[in-house]
Amino acid sequence: MNDQASGPYESRNTGGQLIPAAQTLPAPLDPYGYGPLSGYRGSTAEEPELFGIKFFEYWRILNKRKWLILGITVAFVALSAIRTLMQTPLYTATVRLQIDQNVVAEMVGGKSFNDLDFAFMQTQYQVLQGRTMAERVASALKLETDPDVNVGVILGNRVVKPVAGTRLVDVSYSDPDPARAQRIANAYADAFLASNLDKRFQANASAKTFLEDKIQQLKLRLEDSEKKMLAFAQQQQIVDVNDKSSIAESNLAAANSALGTLISERTKNEQLWQQVEAADAINLPQLLSNSVIAGLRDQRKALVIEYQEKLETFKPNYPGMVQINNKIKEIDQQIAAETEAIKDSLKGAYEASLAQENELKARIETLGQEVLDLQKRSIQYNIVKREVDTNRELYTSLLQRYKEVDVASGVGANNVFVVDQAQLPGSPSSPNLLRALRLAFFLGLGAALGLAYLLELLDDKVRSPEQAEQVSGLSLLGVIPKVSNVEEELADPRSGLCEAYRSLCTALQFTTENGLPRTLVITSTGPSEGKSFTSLAIAKHFATIGRKVLLLDGDLRNPSLHVKLHCDNSMGLSNYLTGACTPPEVMQKTDVANLAFIASGPLPPNAADLLGSPRVHSLFSIGLEVFDLIVIDGPPVMGLADAQLLSSAAAATVFIVGAGQVRTGLVRGALRRLQLSRGAIVGTVLTKYDAKAAGYGYGYGHGYGYGYGYGAQADPRGLSIGHAGDRTPPPQLTDAHGSA
């Protein structure tokens, strides 16, 4: 036995059989779970998408659908060319007009051409495009008798196009006859000029008549209202001195102004009198400023000084001292008398001011009554006056308008001018082959791009490594290219195909914590996705590098490995599972050293029952005592329970996805079924990958270059591998009596 097979073992519900312990078994992944054992990393759609990646995806779609895009674009261009060449040549003549907003308004009212009215210009364009204008053209050219031209044809062939940013407008007419196109285009200009003048004269004549009647009516109304206002003013004795107030109102305003002055003067006099009246001394400014009092005070002061000086020498009863004292008292009496005189004068001024104020207030009250009476009587007067003013304004306005219309009626100027007459066309204007082809090219390209993108959205098959990872949520272990000649590619160890399988085998050695899983099931969603080729390539690779490998054909419904290895299929796995033989009896040697093979054996009627028996686990346990690796070529998942049973019994499962063969929904369904069986899926392998067909335009893999095909394979060491077409029906499983 090989030393690599030694180690602890544990039971896996195999009916007493033992298989290697967990050092070679990866932790079971839960591809659809959300816990720590989940094998899915989340959809890449949730990751931020860079601009470069998105652009690269668009480029891939273009490269993938390039022939469809090219075909649709060429078809559009060809159909456009045929349609254009079959059209009748048309000649186009163009007349250019200048449309000013209002010539008369500029001359009379002083309006500027810069203040163009957008609505006015739009109205002129609609008039040019109207049926009435086409009828005037047909009538002017006498086209009623022409069977080729009528009003409908004129409307369909003429084009009115304003020149942006100007007051110019081009009127074009297209016709198979260049001379007729010129005549109709120029007739359009003449008809528009004549129509504009007709409208001007018609509008002015109507306006003049209307204004004459209105002016006459307003003149009579104005005269009548003025007479009524004058008669009412005479009757009520209302004299209007100005436009703002009457005589009574003016007198009232003057009296109020004078009253304010009197009140101010009275208040001043009252304050002066009250101050003097309440004072008991002569310390007020009104008294101190009096010259008489000032003189008396000076005399008294001198006497007081003299009295005080002599008081030091003489006694108060001294005759001289008594005389001085009497003089002081006399002066005090004079000051008191003068103070009383000043108080009387201030009182008199106050009383006079008060009397004037009262008198003026009485006058103002009388004037107020007069003004109120006048206002009452002026109500009707103001009504009559407003009527007169209104009639006068209307009369003046209408008279001014009448003069303007009168001036406009005598002016023959038009606000429409012919800038360029239509010339005789020298060459057809349509069809324009180059323009039609250019338009068809862009339309065809747009339609082709849209269809390509739609087809890409509808195509849900897995075609690229990125899609394989995104759909499965598992790591991509390898990408196997599609080659044209399998035998030549596999015969050359340096070929891209061999290098891709070596890369896959290298990745398998890092799928678990303990390296390469020792029992490996290869399965896929459906048939013909490359399971058998991949199983064989993995087994040969590890056998070549010195490991003992057992290759087992686990497809008991449609086996193929015995055909590729040119081995006998009369006895194999089905015989062992039914208990008819032991493992050494069904093992076959191959041309590859260290590689043994167990064929599927006769096809049993109950494949799922056999694969679910404990003998499968027993086979793995016994095999691992001798071999380092057991590779099982499993059946497809969808519709069968076989792959689920093998996946649950093996240490690891590799899921094969054939590029461009299987839809994303089927892949997810197959992975879900494997998950239910608790199979440990270590990753996916994309087979039959054609980078050019996927739209990438370059190789995807290893080495310096290789072809892009995937078919039958050949052992690089000389092992012949046949094609699927060379398969022979496997023998049926029989019992000891020879019955099926």
DOVO-899776 format. One record per residue (C-alpha): x, y, z. Coordinates in pm, whole numbers, plus 50000, padded with zeros to 5 digits. Layout:
XYZ ...
***
This chain:
500005000050000 501085035749937 502085055950239 499955084550122 496885063450182 497685057850546 496145078950816 493095080351035 489755069950896 486215077950993 482805062950920 480565080950667 477425060250700 478835034350461 477595003750631 480724996950826 483155006850551 485865031850620 487145060450410 489955085250477 489325110550748 488765147550714 492365155850629 491535149450261 487915159950267 487035196650214 484535212950443 481145209050278 480045241050113 476535253850102 476315269449756 472885283649819 473175292050187 474085324050361 476025310750656 479745305050706 479695274250482 478225292650190 480175286349873 478765316349694 480435349849701 477455369749586 476555381849245 479125402549068 476295425148963 476365439549312 480015449749273 480765484549137 481185483848761 484005504648621 483655523348295 486405503048134 484715469948220 481415481748079 483065494147762 484885461047727 481545442547755 480075463947477 483095457047263 482675419647324 479065421247205 480115440246893 482855415446817 480545385946877 477705399146661 479845416646401 478525396446107 474915402346208 475585439646246 477425440945916 474695421945735 471855443745858 473785475645784 474635464045430 471005454245374 469795488745478 472335505745253 471495483244956 467735488444989 468255525845021 470425526544711 467815507444510 465005529744633 466985561544562 467955551044209 464305543344128 463035578044228 462205605143974 464745634143978 463335666444119 464605701944063 464275727744339 464005765544291 464175788744592 463055824844636 464185844444942 461835869545108 462375895645377 459425900945611 459565932045828 457195935246117 455565969346050 456845995545803 454086020845880 454586016746254 458286024646207 457556055846007 454626068446217 455026054046566 458796051446579 458946013746637 462225995446582 462885964846368 464795950046660 461495944946847 460315916646623 457205899246736 457715861746731 453975855446699 453865879046400 456635860146218 455015826746290 451765840046149 453505849945827 455035815345794 451635799145837 450145822445574 452865812145330 452125775445398 448345779145374 446065765945104 444865800845011 448365810844903 448675779244690 445355787344525 446555822744442 449705808244285 447725783244078 445335810843968 448155835043879 449955808843663 446705794543522 447595759443638 443985748043664 444265731943322 447595714743389 446915677843471 450305673743640 449965702743883 447115711944116 446745728644452 447445696244636 450645690344439 451795726044505 451185722044877 453085689244881 456135701544690 456705735944843 458815741245155 458845772645372 462045775245575 462925805645792 466575815945803 467585813646168 468405846646340 467115868546054 463905882345907 464485861845592 462475831945478 463165808045188 460265794644981 461345764044779 459455744144522 460485710444379 459265697444044 460455673443774 460445703343533 463095728943638 461415757743453 458095751043620 459785749243959 461255783943895 457925798743785 455995785244083 458645796644335 458625832344197 454825831544179 454765823644550 456735855444622 454485876844401 451335862044553 452545868444907 453455904644828 450065910844664 448225893944950 450025915245205 449155947945021 445525937444984 445245930945355 446905964445433 444555985245214 441505965945324 442355970145691 443116007545652 439896014845465 437765997345723 439606013946007 439246048545852 435496044745811 435106031846164 437206060046312 435266087146128 431996075646279 433456072946628 435126107046614 431896123946509 430006107546792 432626116847051 432746152846927 429026157546988 429226140047323 432146162247434 430316194147344 427176183447528 429106173747844 430996206847850 427736226347826 426256206648115 429316212948336 429236250648270 425516253548341 425836234048666 428766255748786 426816287548720 423776274148899 425706262849208 428106292549200 431156270449187 434336287949079 437206264449001 440366285049042 442646256148949 442606219048892 443036211249263 440836232849491 438066259149499 438126294549655 436456282649978 438996254850015 441836279649955 440476303650222 440096274950467 443646264050409 444956299750460 442916303950782 444246271150918 447776282350845 447196316051024 445576298351316 448676278051367 450746309451387 448346325851637 448256294851855 452026294551867 452166331551961 449416328052222 451176298252379 454366318252403 452696348552563 450796326352804 453956309652919 455706343152973 452816357353171 452426326253387 456106326453473 456086362953577 452766360153760 453936331253974 457316346454057 457866364454392 461266378354304 462866396754017 465166368353916 463266360553594 464916368753262 461926390153163 462546412753471 466286412353476 466496422753114 464366454253180 466576485453174 464556504753437 464676476253685 468366471353611 469056508353694 467076507054013 468866475654120 472226492054063 471176522354278 469936499554555 473126479554546 475196511054588 473036522854880 473316488955049 477076490155019 477176525355159 474876515655445 477086486155539 480226507155535 478746534055756 477206508155984 480676501756117 480836537756233 477266548156299 474326531956462 471176523156255 469206551856417 471736576656316 469986602356094 472316595955805 471786558655837 468006563055853 468116584155540 470016557555348 467616530955466 464626551755349 466226555255005 466616517654982 462956512355068 461906537854810 463926520354544 462336486954644 458906502654596 459916515254253 461186480654154 457916464854272 455906490054076 457986483853763 457576446053804 453806449553825 453836470453510 455776443353323 453366416453447 450406437053327 451986441252985 452646403952948 449116396153060 447746420552809 449766404452526 448496370052626 444866381352637 445166398352299 446636366552144 443876345552299 441206368552161 442696366851810 442896329051833 439276325751934 438196349251661 440156329651396 438746296651521 435256310251473 436266320951122 437666286751043 434486270051166 432496291950931 434836284450638 434636247150717 430876248050691 431186266250360 433656240450227 431446211550336 428516228050166 430606233449856 431766197349851 428236185349875 427296207149583 430466197249390 429706160149380 427526163249076 429916189048934 432836164648959 430786137548792 430056160348502 433696171648492 434996135848477 432676128448190 434046158848008 437646147548069 436926112147950 435236123947634 438096147847564 440726120347602 438816096147378 438306122947120 442016132047116 443116095447092 440766086846809 441716118246624 445406108646646 444666073246530 442626086546242 445556107546129 447876077246141 445486055845938 445046084045693 448796086045647 449116048345613 446386047345353 448386070345132 451626050545166 452216023144908 455176007145090 455085969945169 456745952145459 457605921945239 460545923544998 462015898944749 465685895244834 466635868444578 464525857344283 464325820144210 466845809143949 466545780743698 467885749143869 470875734343689 470935700243859 468485677944046 468095684244416 466745649644485 467245621244514 470625626344680 472275592444663 475135600644899 472835615345163 470395586145132 473205560845169 474615579245467 471195580345635 470575543545557 473975534645698 473295551446031 469745537646049 470935502745964 473795504946210 471455516646485 468955488946413 471745463046399 473255474546727 469855473946893 469115438946763 472555426546870 472075440247217 468575425047237 469855391047128 472605393647388 470025400847656 467885371347543 470895348047526 471155333147875 473655305847792 476945305347977 479625315047727 482465331847917 484505325548232 482995356148395 479485342948335 480435308848471 481635324148797 478715348148821 476035321748757 477515294348974 478905316249250 481885292549264 485545297249188 486585290548830 489225263248845 490105263048477 489165272848124 489525245847861 489725259447506 487955245747205 490385230146954 489955216946604 492225186146623 492255170446966 494765143046893 497395167346767 496835191447056 497015164747327 499975147747162 501955179747210 502635185747582 503365222147503 500015228247337 497525252247483 495015224447554 497505204547760 498605235847939 494965244248024 494465209748180 497735212848373 496505246048507 493245229548612 495075201948795 497245227648971 494155246149087 492645213749219 495575209949458 494525242349634 490815235949666 490975222250022 493025228650331 494845195350281 495465199049912 494065176849638 490815158549728 491365120949708 487975112249561 486845135749287 483535134449096 483335152048760 479765161348663 477815187248466 474315199648399 473715179448085 475465155347849 478305163447606 479785191547815 483255175947845 483015155748167 484715124948028 487535144247862 488165163848178 488105132648398 490575115248167 492885145348147 492965149648526 493655112948581 496455111948323 498085143448460 498375130948817 499405096148698 502135112048486 503585130848782 503885098148981 500625094849173 498605062949163 495265071549006 492075051248961 489775063848683 486195052548734 483415055448476 480435063548700 477965069848417 475865038048425 473495051048160 475715064147879 479365054447946 482115066647715 485525063047886 486015027047768 485675039447410 488245067047459 490655043047634 489875013847399 489164991647699 486744963247756 483344971947902 482034936847955 482784939148325 482954970248540 481334991248811 477854977048765 479174941948822 480864952249144 477824971249274 475614940749219 478084919449421 479144898349124 482884905149166 485544922649372 487314955449286 490544939549162 488544918548915 487044949348742 490204970648732 491984973548397 495464985348316 496025013748073 498935025247859 499615052748114 501765042548405 500135045448749 496665048048590 494065020648643 490575020848495 487215006948600 484655007448321 480965012148378 480164976248291 476864964248149 474064989748171 471854981548472 468104988548482 468405004448827 471485026948809 470365050449091 469755021649329 473215007449264 474965041149307 473105046849634 474235014149785 476965011750055 479224993849808 480105027249647 481575039549978 483265006050023 484825008949675 486195043349760 487545031150093 489255000949941 490565020949647 492135047649864 494165020850038 495945014949708 495495046949505 496345083249582 493445096549377 490145083249250 488575102848962 484945094748886 483465104248549 479945111048673 476655113548485 474905146948425 472825161848707 469555172748549 466855146448546 468955119948723 469795111349082 473075094148991 475285125049011 473825135149347 474575100849494 478165100649368 478715136749481 477545128849835 479875098649850 482995116049713 485235140649892 484825167849629 482895175549312 484015195449008 481205210448806 481735212248429 480055239448222 480145236347844 480545270947692 477505280147486 475685247547565 473745252647886 471445279948012 471995297948337 468755285348490 469745249148430 473175255248585 471625269948898 469135241348916 471875215248887 473945231949157 470905233749379 470325196249345 473975189049426 473675211549730 470675191949851 472805160549839 475435178150057 478025174049785 481195194349835 481495214449509 485025228449496 484645248549175 483665249948810 485505243348485 484495260648162 485045237247867 484775241547490 485515278447531 485915297947206 487095333247283 486315345646934 482815331046935 482205347047275 483215380347130 486525385947309 488685382647002 491715368047182 492795335747344 491955327747702 494275303647873 497945296147904 500975292247686 502035312047386 498985304647173 496715277047075 493635269746870 490105273946987 488375240146970 487375211547191 486695176647072 488165141847112 491495140147291 494685119947265 497075110347536 500235131347505 502245100347593 500765080147311 497435068447457 494865067647178 491525083347256 488725076547014 485915099046907 482375097547030 481325084446694 483465053646747 481525042547051 480115007547061 477034998647264 478114985147602 477064950047691 473964945347899 474214933048259 473034896748288 472654872448573 474174838148603 471544822748375 472154847848097 468904867048140 468934905348133 
***
